[in-house]
């Protein structure tokens, strides 16, 4: 059975595609590529159909990651086919929880950087609040913001991979 993870930021051209492609690489390195499906979306549709921001693509490429991305907006119906919906900041977390059709769907929403704070799976949804866990939006800044974003995403991806492995242990291959 496939485990599905969706990363969500505002416009789906900076942070969430960065998280998608970094996590996809971690999953492939772990030999789980056939068991984990990864995608990304935005809370809004402003950039639907566009490629990733060129600065995002350049940072990913400069660190050896692929990036063949087309932006899209997250839809409430997608909750049914996702095991985890990973928000890149607290604003996305709140927006996604409001969008969730059911309480069960709302519980699927997690904040990416929360995984770097405690042992995998140990956080409750209420512990995912606070701007100190946000991946800052690099869109209006320079290249250093995109590099900082990548560092945060890479750090959190290792802990997120541990959580996904834990969930996969209870599923049939």
Order of alpha helices (4+ residues) and beta strands (2+ residues): beta-alpha-beta-alpha-beta-alpha-alpha-beta-alpha
